[in-house]
């Protein structure tokens, strides 16, 4: 099939002659393969390192008619018409290079989901990306939309496969989509109702090769935006992204700010979240949306997230009272600056979701006297600036994980006075030694903070697993 014909495929097209290669058998990869089988495509699935869960999924897909290849996800199978990548597959991977050289279209999870929408019920998409805050903002948005009576779901880079969501037989009113950077290089036709990039800081350098390539991927969130391209006034990178974006004619640039908003912005006035963007009288007045105290955790970054969620909701036409009710109903997701316990006047905080230096910075600056637990897979990040900016708050450090030396070197260079304990080992139980070492360094009034600044996969299944084990070990101390 010619690539231009592939680009025109929708759910009701004839897929029977389309041979699709799906890379990865995680949640998104399985959903993609399953959906493609449902529309009668010929499906080949590749997975380099299958675990038990992947093998179970492979068995089911084989029964349904898919071809499974384990052990090599770098070589493109023969006669492929379309390559579909799971989130996390690097744009620099050999199979991507092979498909590009052969002129084969490459789609990510989001692009496939866009093509597989129900043509009778094309629910609008509201997209959320950014180095940090994506999940919180998407969940806030979902809560607001539900408060307005919408049938909606938070999907994408958040646990619910977007492909599985669009294949649901019951129509959606609107979908809140969290978008990770690895998903963005492979979108081609998605046209969101509104989108936001919350912030930008170095991350996923291992997947993209350079920060510039990572930034370029993030900027694609605004392509073909229909109603509102929302940016963060405090982050010049997001301002530039919107200025350079190719949007649908009539789409407006909407800023968010923790200060008093100007026209075409959503911001804060006297502890109120207010709208000066989506009302007719925006030159003379601001519309109250909610109070800062309506948020369960009203730290500055969460207020910023709430402003972004509110702006997206307003772009969809949600009334202020529903924004207030939705923000009041929002519950913080686990492992995000979560209080675990206070023992002997030492506070233990689980921010395992802080998987990059930008998130770790946000976490560290929230406390004055910190025993910092850090380390894992560094993803090509540099830790020098993080140490320089937070050394005055850090009283001790406990390091774990495969790339702990990157952090140790930054500490030696810029904060040699801070005591550092290094814990080796790749068994998840190593967290017991980590918590014990942190407790020995802590004094009354200190905060033991798990904000690793790194990914977790060298030791743990994911950041949730890491946070859960940390909390378990802290509770053992409590007992």
Secondary structure as GFF3:
##gff-version 3
##sequence-region A 1 479
A	DSSP	alpha_helix	3	7	.	.	.	ID=ss1
A	DSSP	beta_strand	19	23	.	.	.	ID=ss2
A	DSSP	alpha_helix	27	38	.	.	.	ID=ss3
A	DSSP	beta_strand	42	47	.	.	.	ID=ss4
A	DSSP	alpha_helix	52	64	.	.	.	ID=ss5
A	DSSP	beta_strand	67	70	.	.	.	ID=ss6
A	DSSP	beta_strand	82	85	.	.	.	ID=ss7
A	DSSP	alpha_helix	94	101	.	.	.	ID=ss8
A	DSSP	beta_strand	105	107	.	.	.	ID=ss9
A	DSSP	alpha_helix	109	115	.	.	.	ID=ss10
A	DSSP	beta_strand	124	129	.	.	.	ID=ss11
A	DSSP	alpha_helix	134	147	.	.	.	ID=ss12
A	DSSP	beta_strand	154	156	.	.	.	ID=ss13
A	DSSP	alpha_helix	162	166	.	.	.	ID=ss14
A	DSSP	beta_strand	174	178	.	.	.	ID=ss15
A	DSSP	alpha_helix	181	184	.	.	.	ID=ss16
A	DSSP	beta_strand	194	197	.	.	.	ID=ss17
A	DSSP	alpha_helix	205	208	.	.	.	ID=ss18
A	DSSP	alpha_helix	211	219	.	.	.	ID=ss19
A	DSSP	three_ten_helix	220	222	.	.	.	ID=ss20
A	DSSP	beta_strand	228	232	.	.	.	ID=ss21
A	DSSP	alpha_helix	236	244	.	.	.	ID=ss22
A	DSSP	beta_strand	252	256	.	.	.	ID=ss23
A	DSSP	beta_strand	265	269	.	.	.	ID=ss24
A	DSSP	beta_strand	272	275	.	.	.	ID=ss25
A	DSSP	beta_strand	287	291	.	.	.	ID=ss26
A	DSSP	three_ten_helix	292	294	.	.	.	ID=ss27
A	DSSP	alpha_helix	300	315	.	.	.	ID=ss28
A	DSSP	alpha_helix	320	329	.	.	.	ID=ss29
A	DSSP	beta_strand	338	343	.	.	.	ID=ss30
A	DSSP	beta_strand	346	350	.	.	.	ID=ss31
A	DSSP	alpha_helix	357	364	.	.	.	ID=ss32
A	DSSP	beta_strand	370	374	.	.	.	ID=ss33
A	DSSP	alpha_helix	384	390	.	.	.	ID=ss34
A	DSSP	beta_strand	394	399	.	.	.	ID=ss35
A	DSSP	alpha_helix	404	414	.	.	.	ID=ss36
A	DSSP	beta_strand	419	422	.	.	.	ID=ss37
A	DSSP	three_ten_helix	428	430	.	.	.	ID=ss38
A	DSSP	alpha_helix	431	441	.	.	.	ID=ss39
A	DSSP	beta_strand	447	450	.	.	.	ID=ss40
A	DSSP	alpha_helix	463	478	.	.	.	ID=ss41
###
